[in-house]
Amino acid sequence: MSLDVNALRAQFPVLHQEVNGKPLVYLDNAATTQKPQVVIDAVSEYYRTVNSNVHRAAHYLSDHATAGFEAARADLAAFINAAREEVILTKGTTEGINLVAQCLGRERLQAGDEILITALEHHANIVPWQQVCERTGATLQVTPLREDGSVDTDAFHQLLSERTRIVALSQVSNSLGSVTPVAELVKAAREAGAWTLVDGAQAVGHYPVDVQQIGCDFYAFSGHKMFGPTGVGVLFGRRELLDAMPPYQTGGEMIETVSFEKSTWNQLPYKFEPGTPNIAGVIGLGAATRWLQQQDRTALATHEDALLASASEQARAFDGLKIIGDAATKVGVLSFLLDGAHPADVGTLLDQQGVAVRTGHHCCMPLMDRLGIPGTTRASFSIYNTLEEVDQLFQALHKVRSFL
Ligand SMILES: Cc1ncc(COP(=O)(O)O)c(CNc2co[nH]c2=O)c1O
């Protein structure tokens, strides 16, 4: 059944406004997605009706807050096909990756070991591993890209060796939109004896994720990329690994017993959830997860493919525009350069026309260096964008070019 985009858009209040005197055309979804009313209501409802601290409840409000919090965890576990004790609630992708880097990488690696990433990675999936290498003597190996901006999987297989202890790769590139065949690469990594982490930040909002099908040991993502609140996310970890890993953030909630001589840890998932969590954010993410699961995700993906197809076709026909990253398998990200214009100027001139995009290195400085560019202008689409908005992007770009 085809998607009723207007009915979908009606659920996202932020879209229905003017900016700089023009109707908002929000095309910065790779940075963060907008929130449906049900998510906004869930957060507001928590504060309005049951706001209290969770776990070890001793009263009605805390009981109900805990129930909502743990129901969200159960929904997230089902969303990625994991057990609830394998779902660690975090601030987001960055925190999830740091947890694995600190509690597994820093604990287990030594000189001579290697960590294998790809040239597409976001800083969140580069710098934590650099830190591990600096402290353990391990070395970072980087899988190069093909001309079209996709990961060179042949090179990946060649870089894999008995020295590879951790493989960390993004499922979707935030800067180019390239989709990496993570299940294939994870299988090869596991056969080589490496632990595997997948950065799913740019995947979860676009299509269903099944961590069993991918086969990875860890999977990190952020709520704000899948129509949920900011400051909340998930790290999936295989139970046997999480059980064997020490925590790196300690304090309340994550303990079983504390004495001045020694402390013992709480059971999973709480061992890795110190302090008071982002309760409202988690409840909001639970609402986003349930909402997304109620949508026809095939229809959503088909619509997004149509948006990208239209944007790519118009970009190829636009004189002086160079697409950066044209992989055969992409999600709705269009990174480009406009002859004679710095990306920042293009972004500013588009904003003056109500079109919101992102410009710069997109937290992928090494990638931009390898591409020999300072950055790009990036339009990124989501389920509530329309084909008319794609047209408006290029109408606005024609105006930008007339100013140059
Ligand atoms: C692939 C990828 N990994 C990790 C992160 C970090 O996620 P966070 O912990 O929720 O911040 C991002 C955020 N990407 C972007 C954030 O703003 N523009 C972006 O492209 C990302 O796209």
The ligand as a MOL file (V3000), in Angstrom:
LIG
                    3D

  0  0  0     0  0            999 V3000
M  V30 BEGIN CTAB
M  V30 COUNTS 22 23 0 0 0
M  V30 BEGIN ATOM
M  V30 1 C 27.3690 6.9580 11.8740 0
M  V30 2 C 27.2910 7.7300 13.1710 0
M  V30 3 N 27.8940 7.2280 14.2760 0
M  V30 4 C 27.8440 7.8780 15.4660 0
M  V30 5 C 27.1800 9.0940 15.5760 0
M  V30 6 C 27.1120 9.7760 16.9520 0
M  V30 7 O 25.7860 9.7050 17.4040 0
M  V30 8 P 25.4090 10.4330 18.7790 0
M  V30 9 O 26.1900 9.7300 19.8570 0
M  V30 10 O 23.9130 10.2810 18.9250 0
M  V30 11 O 25.8350 11.8660 18.6030 0
M  V30 12 C 26.5610 9.6590 14.4560 0
M  V30 13 C 25.8810 11.0210 14.5680 0
M  V30 14 N 25.8760 11.7030 13.3280 0
M  V30 15 C 25.5800 13.0000 13.1920 0
M  V30 16 C 25.2510 13.8830 14.1480 0
M  V30 17 O 25.0490 15.1160 13.5180 0
M  V30 18 N 25.2700 14.9790 12.1720 0
M  V30 19 C 25.5970 13.6720 11.9360 0
M  V30 20 O 25.8710 13.1780 10.8360 0
M  V30 21 C 26.6010 8.9670 13.2410 0
M  V30 22 O 25.9860 9.4410 12.1410 0
M  V30 END ATOM
M  V30 BEGIN BOND
M  V30 1 1 1 2
M  V30 2 1 2 3
M  V30 3 2 2 21
M  V30 4 2 3 4
M  V30 5 1 4 5
M  V30 6 1 5 6
M  V30 7 2 5 12
M  V30 8 1 6 7
M  V30 9 1 7 8
M  V30 10 2 8 9
M  V30 11 1 8 10
M  V30 12 1 8 11
M  V30 13 1 12 13
M  V30 14 1 12 21
M  V30 15 1 13 14
M  V30 16 1 14 15
M  V30 17 2 15 16
M  V30 18 1 15 19
M  V30 19 1 16 17
M  V30 20 1 17 18
M  V30 21 1 18 19
M  V30 22 2 19 20
M  V30 23 1 21 22
M  V30 END BOND
M  V30 END CTAB
M  END
